[in-house]
Each structure stands twice: as structure tokens, then as C-alpha cells.
Amino acid sequence: MTNKFKSVPVKSSEITPYSQYLSRRDFLKAAGIVTGSALLAACAPSVTETAAPAAEAPVVSPGLTDELGDPANTFQDITNYNNYYEFTTDKEGVAKLAPKFNPSPWTVEVNGLVNKPMTFGMDDLLSKFTQEERIYRLRCVEAWSMVIPWTGFTLASLLKEVEPTSDAKYVRFESVLRPEEMPGQKSPFYPWPYQEGLRLDEAMNDLTLLATGLYGEPMPNQNGAPIRLVVPWKYGFKSIKAITKIELVAEQPSTLWNDVGPNEYGFYSNVNPEVSHPRWSQASERRIGELGRRQTLKFNGYGEQVAYLYEGMDLSVNY
Ligand code: MTE
């Protein structure tokens, strides 16, 4: 059912049996109220994980692949190997600390150079914007990758709503600041809150997603609940988690990783096998769940959709 995909985005009706899709829509409307087990009942016949799954982990549907034919990582992988420095720098420790975080209620402020500044609650975001499923590759700058079935809506649809003015050239994102729930934020080594940025045309690209869930579940805390960015052609650190503020600005905004290591992490951070990180090659990557390494694809395989954004730019300078 899934190898037919030739292009992204993938329509949710193509990756999910229709009955399951309908129940998922109901679920999305009620997100925050129902628990994962309600959805589990609606899941199709499935492959059971070898590792003991968490009580509410959805069972993995067989045959879920990206448009290149590569299988989606399991829910177990996606929720137990995380980069989320607000909790800890230990990828396998994030899931253990994340339950203390409370993502509800939640608001996202959208303001700056816009005609209609707005503050959205999660219910508004889930009901106002069409929730789609997109199976994307996520390539971390540390040279590992996964394939993740997200649920979410395009950032473009949100930005259209607030009407950026002609002076708006960039979008700045800010994560939540809650050191009492996120022990890593007590670390003085990072300038909290986490912040990120995109050029406005990158933000408006149809691939750029505000993700609210994965595998049809509300976003797990460790993956950035309740709402995070997903920019699949850029290194994973651009995909900022637990967003509370989105600001339209005229100048290129600061980003946490660029502040911490300007020679190592540029503003653009497009996946590029030809430009090494100063401390390691980016030519290949380890797909979580696989033994060998695979070659890294330029723009993480999304060049057809995004290469036009960088025409005439030297990507070894604008890394
Ligand atoms: N967002 C915040 N707020 N804090 C983080 O530490 N880590 C980034 C990104 N978004 C991070 C973040 C990095 S380095 C990666 S690779 C991805 O989240 C990992 O997303 P995942 O844990 O859902 O796979």
C-alpha cells in the first residue's frame, strides 16, 4: 500500500486505511482528552515490536514507508532515542524525564511583522488547520537518521492567517522555558529558551510542517509536545520542539546552536553530504535500526521541492 508514493507530501488517505483515518480525525479533534489506548483499538493488524512496548505505544503498521521506499522507524525507536537538551543530553534518558512535562494547556503566540497577531490554543490549531500525515526522513547533524510518520499542518497555512507584512523576511521560533519541569534548562551551558529561525520563503515551503503528533498519537513529550517544527531538508536541530512563540522579523534571527558554536552550526543547516561538519563528515549516516551506513542525500532527498530556494547561493559558505 505504500511503495507507490512518488512524491511528498503523502496524503494521509494513502498511508492509512480509511476507517482508521476517520477514527484518527475524530481523535485529533479530541486530542488532549482521549488517551492513546483509544486509538490503539482502531489500529490495523500489525507487527509487534520485539522490545516490550510501553503500555500505550501504538502497534506499528507493516509497510509504512517514505516515498523512497524506506520503512518508517518504529514508535519505540522514535520515542526512545531523542535529542532534547531541555531534559538531558542523554538521548536514551529523555523519555524517562519527559513524563514530568505538562503540555496542556498550551498557547502559541504568533506576532511581530504581521497584520493580524494572534494567540492560538492547541484546540484552535487542531481544528482550524487541516491535519495531514507526512512521512519524512529526519537527519540529525550527528549523522544518524530516522523515518517518521508525523501528523501536522503546514506552517504556511498558519502564516497566511496572520498576514506577514512586506517587511517580514524571517521567522523566529521559541521553545518553552520551564526549568522546574525540564531539568536540562538548569544547565548554564546553553542560552535558554531554545530558539530557531527560517527565511520566510523556507517557512512558506509546503514541506515545512508544524507537527502535532506521530503515528497518529498526540505528540509524545519527548518528541516536542504539543507542537514542534519539522523541516525535513535541514539538520534535525532546526526542527524546534515545544513551540510557544512564532515571530515574523526583518533580520536573520539568532539560533541556539549558532550562538553556541557559530563555526559548527550555520543558520541554513541544509543537509549536505558535500559539506563536512568541522568535526565529522556528513557524507553518510546511520539509519536507526540498520546495521550499515547509508549515503546522505543532498537536502535529505528533498531537492526537487527545495533546491530553488538556494539558487545562486554558495552552500559551503551559507552552511
Ligand atoms: N528542540 C528543542 N527545543 N530542544 C532540543 O534539544 N533538539 C533538536 C531538535 N529540536 C532539540 C529540538 C535536534 S538536535 C534533533 S536531531 C531533533 O529535535 C530530534 O527530534 P526527535 O527527538 O523527535 O527525533
Boltz pocket constraint, residues with backbone or C-beta under 6 A from the ligand:
constraints:
  - pocket:
      binder: B
      contacts: [[A, 78], [A, 81], [A, 82], [A, 83], [A, 84], [A, 85], [A, 86], [A, 138], [A, 139], [A, 140], [A, 141], [A, 175], [A, 194], [A, 222], [A, 223], [A, 224], [A, 235], [A, 236], [A, 237], [A, 238], [A, 239], [A, 240], [A, 241], [A, 242]]
      max_distance: 6.0
